[in-house]
Amino acid sequence: MNVNRRHLMTGTIGAAAVAMVASACASEDGGGDGSGKKVGIAMPTKTSERWILDGNNLKESFEEAGYEVTLQYSNDVAADQVSAIETMVGQNVNVLVIAAIDNKSLSGVLAQAKGQDITVIAYDRLILDTPDVDYYASFDNTKVGTLQGTYIVEALDLANAAGPFNIELFAGALTDNNTKYFFDGAWAVLEPYVTEGKLVVKSGQTTLEQIATENWDGAVAQERMDNILSNFYNDGSKVDVVLAPYDGISRGIVASLQGAGYTTMPVITGQDAEVESVKYIIEGLQSMTVYKDTRELAATTVDMVVAVLDGKEPEVNDTETYDNGNKVVPAYLLEPVSVDVNNYQEVVVDSGYIEAEELA
């Protein structure tokens, strides 16, 4: 069986379905077709549209492949995710698929899993400091940041423009290993222009610790942007560009800027092609997002599991990049795509990822 090269869903979950799923209980169990193999899926939260889609794509895909499935969300509480995984281990699952809330909190429970010969696949977020992660399924996370940084360079025409342009930097949660890859990819593109003086970080906040956003929370980003504007832009100067790693953070930044009286938005990046942010892009409130087709990531993960449970080696395409502090975890990486007002129709609507009526 090879489900990796085809879409497992004819479209995406519509707004009504997302709302229905979000209001459902945090645990959803479904039966397979009698194969007797069990898959446990641990997702971080239902506060993000993206993770709802991931969870449901995975659950439907595994059930279509004939497995019994337990899907758990933990509301961004690391201890609750540990408990959820312990429960799955106790249910004798054969494979765990985990999008970690805290990438360093799972060593103990994964040791329990390995003691029962349970295969562990880190889903989109690498799990750190443990030998008990077998595979990693994700996107090229450095390229996500590269796409964001390159968009900024091209939008401001930094190769030719004199500048200077004021830029502020945001990153994701420090508990998410992807945060570093996203920022490093963007910063490698942007730092030469900061050094040259074409880009100016008026706040002076450039380290990952200074610009991180707890739990990827848009409200936290909005509060930080409020503080930046009041402390560093009270002289009448304007923000020209904001590096934002994720759509929810982008929308928090937009809310802050609107509250400060901005009617024309700076260049603002994002990630995940969430419906609300694609609407923002159409309206001119957000400049771009990085699209990651979670249907394909689910299909890749199912392929890995099918191979493992058939006693085969899963296909991987990266065996060097993702060192979790204990081992280099073999990975399969998918390609992200830059999306703005010029190509959103082709990339996310025509592909069925977002239904046209959701953007009306």
C-alpha positions, 0 to 999 in steps of 0.5 A, spaced: 500 500 500 502 506 498 497 512 500 503 517 500 502 520 493 495 521 493 490 525 497 486 522 502 481 527 502 477 530 496 477 536 500 478 540 507 474 540 513 469 546 512 468 551 517 462 548 520 465 541 520 471 545 524 467 548 529 463 541 530 470 538 531 472 543 536 466 542 540 467 535 540 470 531 546 478 531 546 478 523 545 475 520 539 476 513 538 474 509 532 475 502 529 479 499 523 477 493 519 479 487 523 487 488 522 488 488 530 493 493 529 492 500 534 495 507 532 495 512 538 495 519 535 497 525 540 496 532 538 497 538 542 491 543 541 484 544 538 485 552 539 489 552 532 485 550 526 491 547 523 492 541 528 484 540 528 485 538 520 492 534 522 488 530 527 482 528 523 486 527 516 491 522 520 485 519 524 481 518 517 487 516 513 489 510 518 482 508 519 481 507 511 488 503 512 484 499 517 487 500 523 484 502 530 485 509 532 485 513 538 486 521 537 487 525 543 488 533 544 491 536 550 490 543 550 497 545 550 498 542 557 505 538 556 503 534 563 496 532 560 499 530 553 504 525 557 498 522 561 494 521 554 500 518 551 501 513 558 494 511 557 495 509 549 501 505 552 496 502 557 492 500 551 497 497 547 498 501 541 503 498 536 505 505 534 504 512 537 504 519 532 506 525 537 506 532 535 509 534 542 507 540 546 513 540 550 519 537 546 523 535 552 518 532 556 516 526 553 523 522 555 520 518 561 513 516 557 517 514 551 521 509 555 515 506 557 513 505 550 519 503 547 519 497 553 513 495 550 516 495 543 511 501 540 514 505 534 514 512 535 513 517 530 514 525 531 509 528 527 511 535 525 515 537 531 521 533 533 522 530 540 528 532 543 533 528 548 531 521 547 533 515 544 526 512 543 524 516 537 524 512 531 522 517 525 520 524 524 515 526 519 515 533 517 516 539 512 522 542 510 522 547 516 528 551 514 525 552 508 519 555 511 523 560 514 527 561 508 520 562 504 518 568 509 525 571 509 525 571 501 518 574 501 520 580 505 526 581 501 522 581 494 516 585 497 521 591 499 526 590 493 532 590 498 536 588 493 535 595 490 532 600 495 536 604 499 532 603 505 532 603 511 526 599 513 523 598 520 522 590 522 520 587 528 521 579 529 517 574 532 518 567 533 514 561 535 514 557 542 521 555 545 518 548 547 517 547 539 524 545 536 521 547 529 521 554 532 529 554 531 529 552 524 523 557 522 527 563 525 534 560 522 531 560 515 529 567 515 534 570 519 539 567 514 536 571 509 534 577 513 541 578 517 545 581 511 540 586 510 540 588 518 548 588 518 548 593 512 543 597 515 537 597 510 533 593 515 533 596 522 530 592 528 528 598 533 526 594 539 533 591 538 530 584 540 533 579 535 535 573 539 530 567 539 529 568 547 527 575 546 522 574 540 519 567 542 511 567 543 509 562 548 504 556 546 504 560 539 499 564 542 496 570 538 494 574 544 501 573 547 504 576 540 499 582 540 501 584 547 508 584 545 507 588 539 503 593 543 509 593 548 514 594 542 509 600 539 508 604 545 516 603 547 520 604 540 515 607 535 512 613 540 516 618 535 512 617 529 516 612 526 512 606 523 513 599 522 515 597 515 515 589 516 514 584 521 517 577 521 511 572 523 512 565 523 505 563 524 498 565 522 495 566 529 501 570 531 500 574 524 493 576 526 495 578 533 500 582 530 495 585 525 490 586 531 495 590 535 497 595 529 490 596 528 489 598 535 495 603 534 491 606 528 495 603 522 490 603 516 495 600 511 499 594 514 506 593 514 509 586 510 507 581 515 509 573 514 505 567 516 505 560 516 499 554 515 494 557 510 489 558 515 482 560 513 482 567 517 489 568 514 488 567 507 482 572 508 487 577 511 491 576 505 485 577 500 483 583 504 491 586 504 491 585 512 497 580 511 502 579 506 503 572 505 503 565 509 507 558 508 502 553 505 503 546 508 499 541 505 497 537 512 493 531 507 500 530 504 503 529 511 498 525 514 499 520 508 506 520 509 505 518 516 501 513 514 506 510 509 511 510 515 506 506 519 504 501 514 511 500 512 513 499 520 507 494 521 509 490 515 516 489 518 519 494 512 523 500 513 519 506 512 521 511 506 525 517 508 529 523 505 533 526 510 538 522 515 542 528 517 539 534 519 534 532 525 539 531 531 535 531 537 540 531 542 541 523 543 540 521 536 539 523 528 532 521 527 531 519 520 526 524 517 521 524 511 520 532 509 515 535 504 516 541 501 512 548 503 509 553 498 509 560 499 502 563 498 500 570 497 494 574 494 497 572 487 497 565 487 492 563 493 487 561 488 491 556 485 495 553 491 489 552 496 483 553 493 483 549 486 487 544 490 481 543 495 485 545 501 480 550 502 473 551 499 472 557 496 465 559 500 470 559 506 473 565 503 467 569 501 
